[in-house]
Amino acid sequence: MVKATFLGHACVLVSDGTHSVVIDPFLTGNPKAAAKPEDLTVHAVIVTHGHGDHLGDAVAIANRNNCPIIAVFELATYCQRKGAKQVHPMHIGGSYAFPFGRVKFVPAWHGSAFVEDDGTIVYTGTPAGVLLFMGDRTVYHAGDTGLFGDMELIGRRHPIDLAFLPIGDNFTMGIDDAVEAVKLLRPKVVVPIHYGTFPVIEVDPDEFVRKVQAECPSVTVRVLQPREAVEV
């Protein structure tokens, strides 16, 4: 069994009871954050792309826990430049078996860059979604993405127990496209993320629930408040 705790925006803490991994730890400066960076005890930090609301506190959390940041090559290299003591670079389509489980990066349609304090934009590689194989469960975190047809291939190649999908529109899929993504991915359970943190991505998650229930009745939808968890 795997427990996934929603920590706000797109941050998720995944644990099998022995190991814990945090994905996209945007906590500092996140008005919806349900934890502080120093609260987390983890064995790895996974980052889907370099935008500040996903990279967040990755370096501080990884260094405090003496664990790696796992990211695509360019983003992992950027984290090293920012002081990360351990990184594990990967890239789209590649997978690697860690002590806590296997990680595979899959495509996402988005951007990936970090805006420095002086306004300089630093390219941080290709944005990604993440498949986390922990125990006998498969968790898919889509990162930030628009809808794309190869989601069907992701779901067919790797049957998904739990999916985290953005629904906030403007920067990512909106509700209707996220419902279509559920049809393609066919997860057992889906949790909406990346909405409501800021006014520009304010949407009604109950609309997502209604539409998934109407069009994908075999899929369970869980709307989590920050600090709430789901088990699969």
C-alpha positions as CSV (number, residue, x, y, z in Angstrom):
1,M,0.0,0.0,0.0
2,V,1.1,3.5,-0.8
3,K,0.0,6.7,0.9
4,A,0.1,10.0,-0.9
5,T,-0.3,13.3,1.0
6,F,-1.2,16.5,-0.8
7,L,0.8,19.4,0.5
8,G,-0.7,22.1,-1.6
9,H,-0.5,23.3,-5.3
10,A,1.3,20.4,-7.0
11,C,3.4,19.1,-4.1
12,V,2.8,15.5,-3.1
13,L,4.5,13.3,-0.5
14,V,4.4,9.6,-1.3
15,S,5.3,6.9,1.2
16,D,5.2,3.1,1.4
17,G,5.7,3.2,5.2
18,T,9.4,2.7,4.9
19,H,10.5,5.2,2.3
20,S,9.1,8.7,1.5
21,V,9.5,10.8,-1.7
22,V,8.4,14.3,-2.2
23,I,7.4,15.6,-5.7
24,D,7.5,19.3,-6.7
25,P,8.1,20.7,-3.2
26,F,6.9,24.3,-3.6
27,L,6.3,25.2,0.1
28,T,8.0,28.5,0.9
29,G,5.8,31.3,-0.6
30,N,3.0,28.9,-1.4
31,P,-0.2,30.3,0.2
32,K,-1.8,26.8,0.2
33,A,1.3,25.0,1.7
34,A,0.5,22.4,4.4
35,A,4.1,21.9,5.5
36,K,7.4,23.7,5.9
37,P,10.5,22.4,4.2
38,E,12.0,21.5,7.6
39,D,9.0,19.3,8.3
40,L,9.8,16.8,5.6
41,T,11.8,13.6,6.1
42,V,12.3,12.1,2.7
43,H,14.6,9.7,0.8
44,A,14.5,11.7,-2.5
45,V,13.1,14.8,-4.0
46,I,11.6,14.5,-7.5
47,V,11.1,17.7,-9.6
48,T,9.1,17.7,-12.8
49,H,10.4,21.0,-14.2
50,G,12.2,24.2,-13.3
51,H,9.4,26.7,-12.7
52,G,9.6,28.2,-9.2
53,D,6.2,26.8,-8.1
54,H,7.5,23.3,-8.7
55,L,11.3,23.4,-8.0
56,G,10.5,25.4,-4.8
57,D,12.4,24.2,-1.8
58,A,14.0,21.1,-3.5
59,V,17.6,22.0,-2.8
60,A,17.0,22.9,0.9
61,I,15.0,19.7,1.5
62,A,17.4,17.4,-0.3
63,N,20.4,18.8,1.5
64,R,18.7,18.7,4.9
65,N,17.8,15.0,4.3
66,N,21.1,14.1,2.6
67,C,19.2,12.7,-0.3
68,P,19.2,13.3,-4.1
69,I,17.2,15.6,-6.3
70,I,16.0,13.5,-9.2
71,A,15.3,15.5,-12.3
72,V,16.0,15.8,-16.0
73,F,19.7,16.4,-16.7
74,E,19.6,20.2,-17.2
75,L,17.5,20.8,-14.1
76,A,19.6,18.4,-12.0
77,T,22.7,20.4,-13.2
78,Y,21.0,23.7,-12.3
79,C,20.3,22.3,-8.8
80,Q,23.9,21.5,-8.4
81,R,24.8,25.0,-9.3
82,K,22.4,26.2,-6.6
83,G,24.1,24.1,-4.0
84,A,22.5,20.7,-4.1
85,K,24.9,18.1,-2.7
86,Q,23.3,15.1,-4.4
87,V,21.5,14.9,-7.7
88,H,20.5,12.1,-10.0
89,P,20.1,13.3,-13.6
90,M,17.7,11.5,-15.9
91,H,15.7,12.2,-19.0
92,I,12.4,11.5,-20.8
93,G,11.8,7.8,-21.3
94,G,14.5,6.8,-19.0
95,S,14.0,4.9,-15.7
96,Y,16.1,4.0,-12.7
97,A,15.7,1.8,-9.7
98,F,16.4,3.5,-6.4
99,P,16.2,1.9,-3.0
100,F,12.7,3.4,-2.5
101,G,11.4,2.3,-6.0
102,R,11.7,3.0,-9.7
103,V,11.3,6.4,-11.3
104,K,10.5,7.0,-14.9
105,F,10.2,10.3,-16.6
106,V,7.6,10.7,-19.3
107,P,6.6,13.6,-21.6
108,A,4.8,16.7,-20.5
109,W,3.8,19.6,-22.8
110,H,4.8,22.8,-20.9
111,G,7.9,25.0,-20.4
112,S,10.8,24.7,-18.0
113,A,13.0,27.6,-16.9
114,F,13.8,29.4,-13.6
115,V,13.6,33.1,-13.3
116,E,16.5,34.4,-11.2
117,D,16.1,37.3,-8.8
118,D,17.6,39.7,-11.4
119,G,15.0,38.6,-14.0
120,T,17.4,36.3,-15.9
121,I,15.7,33.3,-17.3
122,V,17.7,30.0,-17.0
123,Y,16.7,27.1,-19.2
124,T,16.2,24.0,-17.2
125,G,15.6,21.3,-19.8
126,T,12.5,19.5,-20.9
127,P,9.4,19.5,-18.7
128,A,8.3,16.0,-17.6
129,G,5.7,13.9,-15.9
130,V,6.8,11.2,-13.4
131,L,5.9,7.6,-13.0
132,L,6.8,6.4,-9.5
133,F,6.8,2.6,-9.0
134,M,6.8,2.1,-5.2
135,G,6.0,-1.4,-3.9
136,D,3.5,-2.8,-6.2
137,R,1.8,0.5,-6.9
138,T,2.2,3.0,-9.8
139,V,1.8,6.7,-9.1
140,Y,1.7,9.2,-12.0
141,H,2.3,12.9,-11.4
142,A,1.7,14.7,-14.6
143,G,3.7,17.8,-13.6
144,D,2.4,20.8,-15.5
145,T,1.0,19.8,-18.9
146,G,-1.5,20.3,-21.6
147,L,-3.5,17.4,-22.9
148,F,-1.6,15.1,-25.4
149,G,-2.5,11.9,-27.1
150,D,0.4,9.9,-25.8
151,M,-1.2,9.8,-22.4
152,E,-3.0,6.8,-23.7
153,L,0.3,5.1,-24.3
154,I,1.5,6.0,-20.8
155,G,-1.6,4.4,-19.3
156,R,-1.5,1.4,-21.5
157,R,2.2,0.7,-20.9
158,H,2.0,1.3,-17.1
159,P,-1.4,0.7,-15.5
160,I,-1.8,3.6,-13.1
161,D,-3.1,3.1,-9.5
162,L,-3.1,6.8,-8.7
163,A,-2.8,9.9,-10.9
164,F,-2.2,13.5,-10.0
165,L,-3.5,15.8,-12.8
166,P,-3.4,19.6,-13.1
167,I,-6.9,21.2,-13.7
168,G,-6.3,24.9,-13.2
169,D,-6.3,26.0,-16.8
170,N,-4.3,29.1,-18.1
171,F,-0.9,27.4,-17.6
172,T,-2.0,23.7,-17.8
173,M,-5.0,21.6,-18.7
174,G,-8.3,23.0,-17.7
175,I,-11.1,20.8,-16.4
176,D,-12.4,19.5,-19.7
177,D,-9.0,18.5,-21.0
178,A,-8.1,16.9,-17.7
179,V,-11.3,14.8,-18.0
180,E,-10.1,13.7,-21.4
181,A,-6.7,12.9,-19.9
182,V,-8.5,10.6,-17.4
183,K,-10.1,8.8,-20.3
184,L,-6.7,8.3,-21.9
185,L,-4.7,7.3,-18.8
186,R,-7.4,5.2,-17.1
187,P,-6.1,5.4,-13.6
188,K,-7.9,3.7,-10.7
189,V,-7.9,6.9,-8.6
190,V,-7.3,10.5,-9.8
191,V,-6.6,13.6,-7.7
192,P,-6.8,17.1,-9.2
193,I,-3.8,19.5,-8.5
194,H,-2.5,22.8,-9.6
195,Y,-5.6,24.9,-9.1
196,G,-6.8,27.6,-6.7
197,T,-3.4,28.6,-5.4
198,F,-3.6,31.9,-7.3
199,P,-6.6,33.7,-8.8
200,V,-5.6,33.0,-12.4
201,I,-5.9,29.2,-11.8
202,E,-9.1,29.3,-9.7
203,V,-11.5,26.6,-10.8
204,D,-14.2,24.4,-9.2
205,P,-12.8,20.9,-8.5
206,D,-16.3,19.7,-8.0
207,E,-17.0,20.2,-11.7
208,F,-14.0,18.0,-12.4
209,V,-15.5,15.3,-10.1
210,R,-18.9,15.5,-11.7
211,K,-17.5,15.2,-15.2
212,V,-15.2,12.3,-14.4
213,Q,-18.0,10.5,-12.7
214,A,-20.2,11.0,-15.7
215,E,-17.7,10.0,-18.4
216,C,-15.4,7.6,-16.5
217,P,-17.5,5.9,-13.8
218,S,-14.9,3.3,-13.1
219,V,-12.4,6.0,-11.9
220,T,-12.5,7.2,-8.3
221,V,-11.9,11.0,-7.9
222,R,-10.5,12.3,-4.7
223,V,-10.4,16.0,-4.1
224,L,-7.7,16.5,-1.3
225,Q,-7.3,19.6,0.9
226,P,-3.7,20.4,1.8
227,R,-2.5,17.8,4.3
228,E,-5.1,15.2,3.4
229,A,-4.0,11.9,2.0
230,V,-5.2,9.0,-0.2
231,E,-4.1,5.4,0.1
232,V,-4.0,2.9,-2.8
